[in-house]
């Protein structure tokens, strides 16, 4: 898959999308990287640790967040994206569901639009992405958590997003899909989605998992947001085992190590080379 100037082997490797929140109220790191210098420093740190893509967000989407205008959001993300593209050669993603923000971010140099509503929030979003030729990540989301057949309906909802993308002229080679952990799902449904990550492989597109520090981890382990690294690592390993192409995370170094270990188990030895299991 081509994102910006980089080519990604989405069949045989899981890459890190590093989260760069330039918001004062993000659920996890709100305010820490709100200023430009802090944002650039953290971006450089994530790239040094192994991030392959930087995902810039200008509006918190945590539960109970206060929405901001497209103008304010664009003012937050556009200067950061311009600066990142001037300083680093990594692809940059913009995390937004607003078409005006996406357009301005793409003009600033963004290579991918990460839409938490899978093109369903604003009708213009798909056309903005198609016109730019950029890649997109379409996340599963709903306003309600009532399902008759949970995994089947998640797949059907994502197919609708893909249809919107294709009808607008977005190439299938430019589409990523995200199961949407923490969005439009109860605690139990989030666990079911993590257990059923393989179910989305049949949709035929590279997949991204964004579970880093999410409330499903906090509730399971009874931990605050700044102590959820181990739980996040488990979700990253699950993503690798399910052949996901990307994981979107806050803590790059630890997740890179988890990916390397999981991929070594998956790919280093063929079935005929595996040593016999011995009872001890």
N, C-alpha and C positions, 0 to 999 in steps of 0.2 A: 504494500500500500504506500502511495506517495502522499506525504504531508509536507507541504512547503518544498524545500530542496532535499529532504531526506526520504529514503526508501526504507520501509519497515517490513521485516519478514514476519508477517502476522500468523503464519502457519506453525512456526517452530520456536518462537521466543515471546516472552512476556516483557513488555517495556514499561518503564515508569513514566507516568504523567505527574509532574510535581505541582502541588497546589500553591498558588501565590494569590492570597486574598489581599486586595487593597481596599478593605472595608474597615470601618471602625467598630463593627458589631458582628463579625463572623462568629459562629457558635464555638469555633475551636481556637482561632488565633486572632480574633478581632482587634484591630488597631496596631498589631505588632509590625506590620509591613505597609502601613498606610502612607508613609512618606516615601518619596522616590528613592532616596539613597538607601533606605532600609530594604525596599523592594528589590533593588538591583543587587544588593549584597546577598540577600537570601536566595535570589535566583542563581547567582554565581555559585553559592554553596550547594544548592540542589544539583546543578549541572556537574559540579566537581564530584559529587557523591554518586552520580550515575543516572540522573533524570534524563530522559530522552525528549520530553516535551514539557513546556511550561504552560500551565493553565491559569489565566488571569481572571479573577472574579471581582466585580465592583459592587455587587449587591448580595448581602447575606440571604440565603434561602433556608435558614434554620427554621424549625417550627416556631410560629409566632413572630416571625420577622416583620419589620415595617417596610413595605415596598417603597422604592424611591423612583423618581422620574427617570425617563430614558436620558434626558439631558444631563442630569447629575451623574448617572451611572457612566455615561460616555466620557464625561470629564474626568472621572476616576481612572478608567481603563486605558483610554487612548494614549496619554503621555507615557504610561508604563510600557505599553506595547511598542510604541515607537522607540523608546529607550532600549528595550530588550533586543529588538531587531537590529539596532545600531551596534550593540555591544557583543552579542552572542550569535552563533550560527544555528542554534536550536530552533525547531518549529515552536510557534507560540499559538496557544488556543485561547479563545475568549469564552468565558462561561456566562452566557446570557440567553434569555428567552425573548428578548425584545429586538425587533427587526432594525430599528433605528440604531441601537447600540451595536448590533452586529455589523451594519453597514459602515459605521464610523470606525469600528475596530478593524474591519477588513481593509479599509483605506489606510489605516495606521500600520498595517503589515501583518495582521493576524492570518494564520494559515489554516485554522480550523475553528468552527463554531460549535460549542458544546451546549446544546439546548436541552434543558431539563424537562421541557414539555414536548419534545419530539416533533417540533414544527406545528403543534396544535394550539399554541397560545395566540399567535398572530398569523393571519393568512399570508402576510407579505414575507415572512421569514424564509420560506423555501425559495422564493424568487430571488431574494437578496443573495443567498448562498449560491444558487445556481449561476447567477450573473457573474459572481466573483471567481468561480471555478475552484473555490476552496473546498476542503473536506468538512465533514460534519459528524458529530456524535449525537445520535438521537436516543434520548433516555425515555424509559417507560415511566409514566406518571398518570395519576387520576385524581379527581376531586373527591372520590369516595373510596371506601375500602371493602365494598360488597362485591364478592365474586361467587359465581356458581362453580366454575372449574378454574382454579387460580392460575396454574401454569399455562393452561391452554389460552386463557384470556390475556395473560401477559404477552404471549406470542402473537395473538391476534391484534392486540393494541399496537405492538411494534410493527407488524405488517402494515397497519394503517399509516404509521409514520413513514415507512419506506415508500408506500404508494404516493404519499404527498411529495416526497423528495423526487421520486422518479418522474411524476407528472410535471413537476416544475423544471425538469431538465438536469437534475443532479445525477451524475454518473454513479452507478453502483459501486465503482472502484473508489469512490470518495466517501462511502458511508460506513460509520461505526455504529454499533448498537450497545446500549447500556441497560441492564435490568432494573435500575432505579432503586437501589437499596435505600430505605428511609423515605421514599416518596410514594404516596398512595397505597400504603401497606401498613397493616398492623404489625406489632412485634412478632407474632407467630408467623405471619406471612413473609416477613423479612427473613426469618430463619428458614422457612420453606423455600424461599428464592435462593438463598445461599446453598441449601441442600440440592436444589434443582438447577444449578448453573448450566449443566450440560444441556438442558432442554432448549436453550437458545441457539445452540450450535447448528441446529437444523434450519435456521433462518438463512444461513448462507452468507453471513457477513462477519467481519472481524468484530470481536466483542471487547468491551471495556467494563471493568468493575470499579465502582467508587464506593467503598465501604469504610474508608479510613475514619476512625474515631466516631463512627455513627452511634446513634442512641441504642441500636440493637446490641452493640457491644457493651455500652455502658450499663444497660439494664441487665444483660446476662451476667456480667462480672461485678455489678454493683460498684462501678468506678466512675470518677469524674472524667471529663473529656481529656484532661492532660495526662491520664494514666491508662490509656486504651491502646498502647502500642502493641502489646502482646496479642490482644484480640484482633487487631488489624492484621498482624502477621499471619494469623490463621486464615483470614479471608483471602489474603494474597496467595497463600499456598493453594487454597481451594481454586482460585482463579487459574493458577498455573496448571493444576491437575485437570482442569476443564478446558485447557488450551485457549485461555483468553489472551488477547493480543496486548492489552494494556491494563494496568491498575493505576487508579488516581489516588495518590497518597500524600500525607503531610511529611512523614518521616522517611526520607529517601534511603539513607544508608542502611538501616535495618531491613527495609523491604527488598532492597537489591540483594542483600545477603540471603534472605529467605528465597527469593526467586532463583538465585544461583544454585542453592542446595536442592530445591525441588526439581529444577531442570536437570541437574546431574542425575537424580534418581530416574527421571523420565527418559532421558536421551543418551546417557553415556554408554550404557550397556544394552546390547540387543538381548532378546529373549534367550538365545542360545549361549550367550556369554554369562548370564546370571548364575552366580554360584548356587549350589543346592542348599536348601533350607535344612538346618540341622537342629534337632531337639537337644536342649541342654537342661 
